[in-house]
């Protein structure tokens, strides 16, 4: 379990990445560059799912590597 902290760091880094996307107007960028009609509620749903997944993986971590 000595490496379990890496999974928590990865989850925290993703949370910081979400904040970065919000600050730098991800919504405008995705519409302008990728020509997608993505909305903020989709952004929050997908990122919320990823954070929950990250927390779940960090909690299980190296204790159950085959799950």
PyMOL Python script that loads the backbone (N, CA, C, O; Angstrom):
from pymol import cmd

cmd.read_pdbstr("""\
ATOM      1  N   UNK A   1       0.813  -1.202   0.000  1.00  0.00           N
ATOM      2  CA  UNK A   1       0.000   0.000   0.000  1.00  0.00           C
ATOM      3  C   UNK A   1       0.850   1.256   0.000  1.00  0.00           C
ATOM      4  O   UNK A   1       0.331   2.352   0.212  1.00  0.00           O
ATOM      5  N   UNK A   2       2.104   1.122  -0.226  1.00  0.00           N
ATOM      6  CA  UNK A   2       2.988   2.279  -0.195  1.00  0.00           C
ATOM      7  C   UNK A   2       2.734   3.233  -1.354  1.00  0.00           C
ATOM      8  O   UNK A   2       3.084   4.411  -1.277  1.00  0.00           O
ATOM      9  N   UNK A   3       2.130   2.736  -2.424  1.00  0.00           N
ATOM     10  CA  UNK A   3       1.915   3.573  -3.603  1.00  0.00           C
ATOM     11  C   UNK A   3       0.478   4.076  -3.723  1.00  0.00           C
ATOM     12  O   UNK A   3       0.126   4.689  -4.730  1.00  0.00           O
ATOM     13  N   UNK A   4      -0.343   3.831  -2.729  1.00  0.00           N
ATOM     14  CA  UNK A   4      -1.754   4.211  -2.794  1.00  0.00           C
ATOM     15  C   UNK A   4      -1.930   5.720  -2.973  1.00  0.00           C
ATOM     16  O   UNK A   4      -2.892   6.157  -3.604  1.00  0.00           O
ATOM     17  N   UNK A   5      -1.031   6.501  -2.437  1.00  0.00           N
ATOM     18  CA  UNK A   5      -1.136   7.953  -2.534  1.00  0.00           C
ATOM     19  C   UNK A   5      -1.135   8.434  -3.985  1.00  0.00           C
ATOM     20  O   UNK A   5      -1.679   9.500  -4.274  1.00  0.00           O
ATOM     21  N   UNK A   6      -0.543   7.679  -4.894  1.00  0.00           N
ATOM     22  CA  UNK A   6      -0.488   8.086  -6.305  1.00  0.00           C
ATOM     23  C   UNK A   6      -1.894   8.206  -6.881  1.00  0.00           C
ATOM     24  O   UNK A   6      -2.166   9.123  -7.657  1.00  0.00           O
ATOM     25  N   UNK A   7      -2.789   7.293  -6.512  1.00  0.00           N
ATOM     26  CA  UNK A   7      -4.160   7.351  -7.009  1.00  0.00           C
ATOM     27  C   UNK A   7      -4.891   8.577  -6.475  1.00  0.00           C
ATOM     28  O   UNK A   7      -5.700   9.176  -7.184  1.00  0.00           O
ATOM     29  N   UNK A   8      -4.612   8.952  -5.234  1.00  0.00           N
ATOM     30  CA  UNK A   8      -5.227  10.159  -4.674  1.00  0.00           C
ATOM     31  C   UNK A   8      -4.674  11.413  -5.350  1.00  0.00           C
ATOM     32  O   UNK A   8      -5.413  12.368  -5.590  1.00  0.00           O
ATOM     33  N   UNK A   9      -3.389  11.411  -5.653  1.00  0.00           N
ATOM     34  CA  UNK A   9      -2.795  12.551  -6.366  1.00  0.00           C
ATOM     35  C   UNK A   9      -3.405  12.680  -7.754  1.00  0.00           C
ATOM     36  O   UNK A   9      -3.692  13.790  -8.201  1.00  0.00           O
ATOM     37  N   UNK A  10      -3.607  11.562  -8.439  1.00  0.00           N
ATOM     38  CA  UNK A  10      -4.218  11.597  -9.773  1.00  0.00           C
ATOM     39  C   UNK A  10      -5.640  12.141  -9.706  1.00  0.00           C
ATOM     40  O   UNK A  10      -6.041  12.915 -10.576  1.00  0.00           O
ATOM     41  N   UNK A  11      -6.405  11.754  -8.696  1.00  0.00           N
ATOM     42  CA  UNK A  11      -7.773  12.260  -8.542  1.00  0.00           C
ATOM     43  C   UNK A  11      -7.760  13.754  -8.241  1.00  0.00           C
ATOM     44  O   UNK A  11      -8.566  14.503  -8.793  1.00  0.00           O
ATOM     45  N   UNK A  12      -6.861  14.190  -7.380  1.00  0.00           N
ATOM     46  CA  UNK A  12      -6.748  15.621  -7.075  1.00  0.00           C
ATOM     47  C   UNK A  12      -6.305  16.409  -8.300  1.00  0.00           C
ATOM     48  O   UNK A  12      -6.784  17.520  -8.526  1.00  0.00           O
ATOM     49  N   UNK A  13      -5.401  15.851  -9.089  1.00  0.00           N
ATOM     50  CA  UNK A  13      -4.951  16.528 -10.312  1.00  0.00           C
ATOM     51  C   UNK A  13      -6.103  16.676 -11.294  1.00  0.00           C
ATOM     52  O   UNK A  13      -6.214  17.701 -11.966  1.00  0.00           O
ATOM     53  N   UNK A  14      -6.957  15.670 -11.384  1.00  0.00           N
ATOM     54  CA  UNK A  14      -8.112  15.775 -12.278  1.00  0.00           C
ATOM     55  C   UNK A  14      -9.071  16.853 -11.787  1.00  0.00           C
ATOM     56  O   UNK A  14      -9.637  17.590 -12.594  1.00  0.00           O
ATOM     57  N   UNK A  15      -9.261  16.954 -10.476  1.00  0.00           N
ATOM     58  CA  UNK A  15     -10.122  18.001  -9.925  1.00  0.00           C
ATOM     59  C   UNK A  15      -9.559  19.383 -10.257  1.00  0.00           C
ATOM     60  O   UNK A  15     -10.315  20.293 -10.598  1.00  0.00           O
ATOM     61  N   UNK A  16      -8.254  19.543 -10.160  1.00  0.00           N
ATOM     62  CA  UNK A  16      -7.630  20.815 -10.543  1.00  0.00           C
ATOM     63  C   UNK A  16      -7.795  21.075 -12.036  1.00  0.00           C
ATOM     64  O   UNK A  16      -7.979  22.218 -12.454  1.00  0.00           O
ATOM     65  N   UNK A  17      -7.732  20.029 -12.827  1.00  0.00           N
ATOM     66  CA  UNK A  17      -7.936  20.160 -14.272  1.00  0.00           C
ATOM     67  C   UNK A  17      -9.359  20.635 -14.573  1.00  0.00           C
ATOM     68  O   UNK A  17      -9.564  21.434 -15.486  1.00  0.00           O
ATOM     69  N   UNK A  18     -10.339  20.148 -13.811  1.00  0.00           N
ATOM     70  CA  UNK A  18     -11.717  20.614 -13.985  1.00  0.00           C
ATOM     71  C   UNK A  18     -11.823  22.107 -13.699  1.00  0.00           C
ATOM     72  O   UNK A  18     -12.496  22.838 -14.425  1.00  0.00           O
ATOM     73  N   UNK A  19     -11.164  22.550 -12.652  1.00  0.00           N
ATOM     74  CA  UNK A  19     -11.181  23.977 -12.310  1.00  0.00           C
ATOM     75  C   UNK A  19     -10.535  24.783 -13.427  1.00  0.00           C
ATOM     76  O   UNK A  19     -11.033  25.844 -13.802  1.00  0.00           O
ATOM     77  N   UNK A  20      -9.433  24.281 -13.953  1.00  0.00           N
ATOM     78  CA  UNK A  20      -8.752  24.951 -15.067  1.00  0.00           C
ATOM     79  C   UNK A  20      -9.674  25.073 -16.278  1.00  0.00           C
ATOM     80  O   UNK A  20      -9.735  26.132 -16.903  1.00  0.00           O
ATOM     81  N   UNK A  21     -10.387  24.006 -16.613  1.00  0.00           N
ATOM     82  CA  UNK A  21     -11.297  24.043 -17.755  1.00  0.00           C
ATOM     83  C   UNK A  21     -12.401  25.065 -17.543  1.00  0.00           C
ATOM     84  O   UNK A  21     -12.819  25.734 -18.488  1.00  0.00           O
ATOM     85  N   UNK A  22     -12.875  25.190 -16.316  1.00  0.00           N
ATOM     86  CA  UNK A  22     -13.913  26.170 -16.018  1.00  0.00           C
ATOM     87  C   UNK A  22     -13.365  27.590 -16.142  1.00  0.00           C
ATOM     88  O   UNK A  22     -14.011  28.453 -16.735  1.00  0.00           O
ATOM     89  N   UNK A  23     -12.192  27.834 -15.593  1.00  0.00           N
ATOM     90  CA  UNK A  23     -11.593  29.173 -15.622  1.00  0.00           C
ATOM     91  C   UNK A  23     -11.301  29.624 -17.045  1.00  0.00           C
ATOM     92  O   UNK A  23     -11.544  30.779 -17.396  1.00  0.00           O
ATOM     93  N   UNK A  24     -10.780  28.717 -17.867  1.00  0.00           N
ATOM     94  CA  UNK A  24     -10.385  29.081 -19.230  1.00  0.00           C
ATOM     95  C   UNK A  24     -11.475  28.828 -20.261  1.00  0.00           C
ATOM     96  O   UNK A  24     -11.179  28.704 -21.450  1.00  0.00           O
ATOM     97  N   UNK A  25     -12.724  28.749 -19.833  1.00  0.00           N
ATOM     98  CA  UNK A  25     -13.898  28.669 -20.706  1.00  0.00           C
ATOM     99  C   UNK A  25     -13.850  27.475 -21.650  1.00  0.00           C
ATOM    100  O   UNK A  25     -13.766  27.629 -22.869  1.00  0.00           O
ATOM    101  N   UNK A  26     -13.902  26.313 -21.078  1.00  0.00           N
ATOM    102  CA  UNK A  26     -13.953  25.083 -21.860  1.00  0.00           C
ATOM    103  C   UNK A  26     -15.128  25.104 -22.829  1.00  0.00           C
ATOM    104  O   UNK A  26     -15.005  24.667 -23.974  1.00  0.00           O
ATOM    105  N   UNK A  27     -16.255  25.606 -22.372  1.00  0.00           N
ATOM    106  CA  UNK A  27     -17.473  25.624 -23.185  1.00  0.00           C
ATOM    107  C   UNK A  27     -17.255  26.387 -24.488  1.00  0.00           C
ATOM    108  O   UNK A  27     -17.633  25.901 -25.554  1.00  0.00           O
ATOM    109  N   UNK A  28     -16.667  27.546 -24.423  1.00  0.00           N
ATOM    110  CA  UNK A  28     -16.389  28.328 -25.629  1.00  0.00           C
ATOM    111  C   UNK A  28     -15.380  27.649 -26.536  1.00  0.00           C
ATOM    112  O   UNK A  28     -15.522  27.662 -27.758  1.00  0.00           O
ATOM    113  N   UNK A  29     -14.363  27.058 -25.931  1.00  0.00           N
ATOM    114  CA  UNK A  29     -13.330  26.392 -26.724  1.00  0.00           C
ATOM    115  C   UNK A  29     -13.890  25.202 -27.489  1.00  0.00           C
ATOM    116  O   UNK A  29     -13.618  25.041 -28.678  1.00  0.00           O
ATOM    117  N   UNK A  30     -14.675  24.363 -26.804  1.00  0.00           N
ATOM    118  CA  UNK A  30     -15.186  23.154 -27.454  1.00  0.00           C
ATOM    119  C   UNK A  30     -16.152  23.509 -28.584  1.00  0.00           C
ATOM    120  O   UNK A  30     -16.221  22.794 -29.584  1.00  0.00           O
ATOM    121  N   UNK A  31     -16.884  24.585 -28.438  1.00  0.00           N
ATOM    122  CA  UNK A  31     -17.788  25.023 -29.510  1.00  0.00           C
ATOM    123  C   UNK A  31     -17.002  25.611 -30.682  1.00  0.00           C
ATOM    124  O   UNK A  31     -17.330  25.362 -31.842  1.00  0.00           O
ATOM    125  N   UNK A  32     -15.985  26.375 -30.382  1.00  0.00           N
ATOM    126  CA  UNK A  32     -15.212  27.059 -31.417  1.00  0.00           C
ATOM    127  C   UNK A  32     -14.274  26.107 -32.160  1.00  0.00           C
ATOM    128  O   UNK A  32     -14.230  26.124 -33.390  1.00  0.00           O
ATOM    129  N   UNK A  33     -13.536  25.292 -31.443  1.00  0.00           N
ATOM    130  CA  UNK A  33     -12.501  24.459 -32.051  1.00  0.00           C
ATOM    131  C   UNK A  33     -13.051  23.120 -32.535  1.00  0.00           C
ATOM    132  O   UNK A  33     -12.789  22.718 -33.669  1.00  0.00           O
ATOM    133  N   UNK A  34     -13.799  22.439 -31.699  1.00  0.00           N
ATOM    134  CA  UNK A  34     -14.285  21.106 -32.054  1.00  0.00           C
ATOM    135  C   UNK A  34     -15.659  21.113 -32.714  1.00  0.00           C
ATOM    136  O   UNK A  34     -16.120  20.093 -33.227  1.00  0.00           O
ATOM    137  N   UNK A  35     -16.308  22.278 -32.693  1.00  0.00           N
ATOM    138  CA  UNK A  35     -17.644  22.432 -33.286  1.00  0.00           C
ATOM    139  C   UNK A  35     -18.666  21.484 -32.652  1.00  0.00           C
ATOM    140  O   UNK A  35     -19.546  20.967 -33.340  1.00  0.00           O
ATOM    141  N   UNK A  36     -18.550  21.259 -31.348  1.00  0.00           N
ATOM    142  CA  UNK A  36     -19.501  20.427 -30.619  1.00  0.00           C
ATOM    143  C   UNK A  36     -20.480  21.317 -29.872  1.00  0.00           C
ATOM    144  O   UNK A  36     -20.131  22.416 -29.441  1.00  0.00           O
ATOM    145  N   UNK A  37     -21.684  20.847 -29.725  1.00  0.00           N
ATOM    146  CA  UNK A  37     -22.700  21.607 -29.002  1.00  0.00           C
ATOM    147  C   UNK A  37     -22.812  21.127 -27.556  1.00  0.00           C
ATOM    148  O   UNK A  37     -23.914  20.908 -27.054  1.00  0.00           O
ATOM    149  N   UNK A  38     -21.692  20.967 -26.903  1.00  0.00           N
ATOM    150  CA  UNK A  38     -21.666  20.509 -25.514  1.00  0.00           C
ATOM    151  C   UNK A  38     -22.130  21.631 -24.592  1.00  0.00           C
ATOM    152  O   UNK A  38     -21.872  22.809 -24.839  1.00  0.00           O
ATOM    153  N   UNK A  39     -22.809  21.245 -23.543  1.00  0.00           N
ATOM    154  CA  UNK A  39     -23.326  22.207 -22.569  1.00  0.00           C
ATOM    155  C   UNK A  39     -22.627  22.003 -21.227  1.00  0.00           C
ATOM    156  O   UNK A  39     -21.995  20.976 -20.983  1.00  0.00           O
ATOM    157  N   UNK A  40     -22.760  23.011 -20.363  1.00  0.00           N
ATOM    158  CA  UNK A  40     -22.110  22.939 -19.062  1.00  0.00           C
ATOM    159  C   UNK A  40     -22.646  21.787 -18.226  1.00  0.00           C
ATOM    160  O   UNK A  40     -21.887  21.164 -17.484  1.00  0.00           O
ATOM    161  N   UNK A  41     -23.953  21.486 -18.330  1.00  0.00           N
ATOM    162  CA  UNK A  41     -24.481  20.388 -17.511  1.00  0.00           C
ATOM    163  C   UNK A  41     -23.839  19.054 -17.899  1.00  0.00           C
ATOM    164  O   UNK A  41     -23.637  18.197 -17.039  1.00  0.00           O
ATOM    165  N   UNK A  42     -23.518  18.869 -19.181  1.00  0.00           N
ATOM    166  CA  UNK A  42     -22.804  17.667 -19.614  1.00  0.00           C
ATOM    167  C   UNK A  42     -21.387  17.653 -19.046  1.00  0.00           C
ATOM    168  O   UNK A  42     -20.888  16.615 -18.611  1.00  0.00           O
ATOM    169  N   UNK A  43     -20.758  18.810 -19.058  1.00  0.00           N
ATOM    170  CA  UNK A  43     -19.411  18.950 -18.493  1.00  0.00           C
ATOM    171  C   UNK A  43     -19.409  18.524 -17.028  1.00  0.00           C
ATOM    172  O   UNK A  43     -18.553  17.749 -16.601  1.00  0.00           O
ATOM    173  N   UNK A  44     -20.368  19.033 -16.264  1.00  0.00           N
ATOM    174  CA  UNK A  44     -20.428  18.719 -14.841  1.00  0.00           C
ATOM    175  C   UNK A  44     -20.768  17.252 -14.596  1.00  0.00           C
ATOM    176  O   UNK A  44     -20.213  16.636 -13.686  1.00  0.00           O
ATOM    177  N   UNK A  45     -21.673  16.686 -15.392  1.00  0.00           N
ATOM    178  CA  UNK A  45     -22.036  15.276 -15.219  1.00  0.00           C
ATOM    179  C   UNK A  45     -20.853  14.356 -15.497  1.00  0.00           C
ATOM    180  O   UNK A  45     -20.558  13.464 -14.702  1.00  0.00           O
ATOM    181  N   UNK A  46     -20.180  14.570 -16.617  1.00  0.00           N
ATOM    182  CA  UNK A  46     -19.054  13.706 -16.985  1.00  0.00           C
ATOM    183  C   UNK A  46     -17.921  13.841 -15.975  1.00  0.00           C
ATOM    184  O   UNK A  46     -17.361  12.840 -15.529  1.00  0.00           O
ATOM    185  N   UNK A  47     -17.586  15.063 -15.618  1.00  0.00           N
ATOM    186  CA  UNK A  47     -16.489  15.263 -14.676  1.00  0.00           C
ATOM    187  C   UNK A  47     -16.842  14.777 -13.273  1.00  0.00           C
ATOM    188  O   UNK A  47     -15.976  14.280 -12.552  1.00  0.00           O
ATOM    189  N   UNK A  48     -18.101  14.917 -12.884  1.00  0.00           N
ATOM    190  CA  UNK A  48     -18.533  14.368 -11.603  1.00  0.00           C
ATOM    191  C   UNK A  48     -18.392  12.856 -11.572  1.00  0.00           C
ATOM    192  O   UNK A  48     -17.963  12.283 -10.571  1.00  0.00           O
ATOM    193  N   UNK A  49     -18.759  12.209 -12.683  1.00  0.00           N
ATOM    194  CA  UNK A  49     -18.599  10.759 -12.794  1.00  0.00           C
ATOM    195  C   UNK A  49     -17.128  10.367 -12.686  1.00  0.00           C
ATOM    196  O   UNK A  49     -16.791   9.407 -11.994  1.00  0.00           O
ATOM    197  N   UNK A  50     -16.252  11.108 -13.367  1.00  0.00           N
ATOM    198  CA  UNK A  50     -14.823  10.783 -13.337  1.00  0.00           C
ATOM    199  C   UNK A  50     -14.256  10.956 -11.928  1.00  0.00           C
ATOM    200  O   UNK A  50     -13.426  10.157 -11.495  1.00  0.00           O
ATOM    201  N   UNK A  51     -14.690  11.980 -11.217  1.00  0.00           N
ATOM    202  CA  UNK A  51     -14.210  12.187  -9.847  1.00  0.00           C
ATOM    203  C   UNK A  51     -14.681  11.050  -8.940  1.00  0.00           C
ATOM    204  O   UNK A  51     -13.902  10.540  -8.135  1.00  0.00           O
ATOM    205  N   UNK A  52     -15.949  10.650  -9.066  1.00  0.00           N
ATOM    206  CA  UNK A  52     -16.451   9.528  -8.264  1.00  0.00           C
ATOM    207  C   UNK A  52     -15.680   8.253  -8.604  1.00  0.00           C
ATOM    208  O   UNK A  52     -15.320   7.488  -7.709  1.00  0.00           O
ATOM    209  N   UNK A  53     -15.429   8.025  -9.883  1.00  0.00           N
ATOM    210  CA  UNK A  53     -14.642   6.866 -10.305  1.00  0.00           C
ATOM    211  C   UNK A  53     -13.225   6.935  -9.732  1.00  0.00           C
ATOM    212  O   UNK A  53     -12.695   5.931  -9.255  1.00  0.00           O
ATOM    213  N   UNK A  54     -12.615   8.121  -9.779  1.00  0.00           N
ATOM    214  CA  UNK A  54     -11.267   8.295  -9.238  1.00  0.00           C
ATOM    215  C   UNK A  54     -11.209   8.033  -7.744  1.00  0.00           C
ATOM    216  O   UNK A  54     -10.278   7.391  -7.258  1.00  0.00           O
ATOM    217  N   UNK A  55     -12.203   8.528  -7.015  1.00  0.00           N
ATOM    218  CA  UNK A  55     -12.245   8.294  -5.569  1.00  0.00           C
ATOM    219  C   UNK A  55     -12.434   6.805  -5.286  1.00  0.00           C
ATOM    220  O   UNK A  55     -11.790   6.246  -4.398  1.00  0.00           O
ATOM    221  N   UNK A  56     -13.320   6.176  -6.045  1.00  0.00           N
ATOM    222  CA  UNK A  56     -13.547   4.733  -5.864  1.00  0.00           C
ATOM    223  C   UNK A  56     -12.275   3.940  -6.124  1.00  0.00           C
ATOM    224  O   UNK A  56     -11.921   3.045  -5.356  1.00  0.00           O
ATOM    225  N   UNK A  57     -11.597   4.271  -7.202  1.00  0.00           N
ATOM    226  CA  UNK A  57     -10.351   3.565  -7.528  1.00  0.00           C
ATOM    227  C   UNK A  57      -9.275   3.825  -6.479  1.00  0.00           C
ATOM    228  O   UNK A  57      -8.524   2.919  -6.118  1.00  0.00           O
ATOM    229  N   UNK A  58      -9.200   5.060  -5.991  1.00  0.00           N
ATOM    230  CA  UNK A  58      -8.195   5.381  -4.981  1.00  0.00           C
ATOM    231  C   UNK A  58      -8.483   4.652  -3.670  1.00  0.00           C
ATOM    232  O   UNK A  58      -7.555   4.258  -2.963  1.00  0.00           O
ATOM    233  N   UNK A  59      -9.764   4.470  -3.342  1.00  0.00           N
ATOM    234  CA  UNK A  59     -10.114   3.764  -2.110  1.00  0.00           C
ATOM    235  C   UNK A  59      -9.780   2.278  -2.210  1.00  0.00           C
ATOM    236  O   UNK A  59      -9.323   1.669  -1.242  1.00  0.00           O
ATOM    237  N   UNK A  60     -10.011   1.702  -3.388  1.00  0.00           N
ATOM    238  CA  UNK A  60      -9.705   0.283  -3.577  1.00  0.00           C
ATOM    239  C   UNK A  60      -8.209   0.114  -3.792  1.00  0.00           C
ATOM    240  O   UNK A  60      -7.566  -0.733  -3.173  1.00  0.00           O
ATOM    241  N   UNK A  61      -7.673   0.936  -4.680  1.00  0.00           N
ATOM    242  CA  UNK A  61      -6.244   1.018  -4.916  1.00  0.00           C
ATOM    243  C   UNK A  61      -5.534  -0.290  -5.130  1.00  0.00           C
ATOM    244  O   UNK A  61      -6.007  -1.179  -5.838  1.00  0.00           O
ATOM    245  N   UNK A  62      -4.393  -0.383  -4.504  1.00  0.00           N
ATOM    246  CA  UNK A  62      -3.543  -1.553  -4.649  1.00  0.00           C
ATOM    247  C   UNK A  62      -4.032  -2.720  -3.787  1.00  0.00           C
ATOM    248  O   UNK A  62      -3.480  -3.817  -3.873  1.00  0.00           O
ATOM    249  N   UNK A  63      -5.045  -2.504  -2.967  1.00  0.00           N
ATOM    250  CA  UNK A  63      -5.561  -3.601  -2.138  1.00  0.00           C
ATOM    251  C   UNK A  63      -6.298  -4.640  -2.970  1.00  0.00           C
ATOM    252  O   UNK A  63      -6.276  -5.828  -2.646  1.00  0.00           O
ATOM    253  N   UNK A  64      -6.956  -4.197  -4.048  1.00  0.00           N
ATOM    254  CA  UNK A  64      -7.725  -5.092  -4.915  1.00  0.00           C
ATOM    255  C   UNK A  64      -7.347  -4.842  -6.368  1.00  0.00           C
ATOM    256  O   UNK A  64      -8.202  -4.410  -7.141  1.00  0.00           O
ATOM    257  N   UNK A  65      -6.123  -5.089  -6.771  1.00  0.00           N
ATOM    258  CA  UNK A  65      -5.686  -4.721  -8.120  1.00  0.00           C
ATOM    259  C   UNK A  65      -6.393  -5.473  -9.241  1.00  0.00           C
ATOM    260  O   UNK A  65      -6.388  -5.006 -10.379  1.00  0.00           O
ATOM    261  N   UNK A  66      -6.994  -6.609  -8.960  1.00  0.00           N
ATOM    262  CA  UNK A  66      -7.630  -7.402 -10.007  1.00  0.00           C
ATOM    263  C   UNK A  66      -9.099  -7.059 -10.204  1.00  0.00           C
ATOM    264  O   UNK A  66      -9.730  -7.615 -11.103  1.00  0.00           O
ATOM    265  N   UNK A  67      -9.671  -6.163  -9.400  1.00  0.00           N
ATOM    266  CA  UNK A  67     -11.099  -5.830  -9.505  1.00  0.00           C
ATOM    267  C   UNK A  67     -11.353  -5.025 -10.738  1.00  0.00           C
ATOM    268  O   UNK A  67     -12.494  -4.647 -11.004  1.00  0.00           O
TER     269      UNK A  67
END
""", "prot")
cmd.dss("prot")
cmd.show_as("cartoon", "prot")
cmd.util.cbc("prot")
cmd.orient("prot")
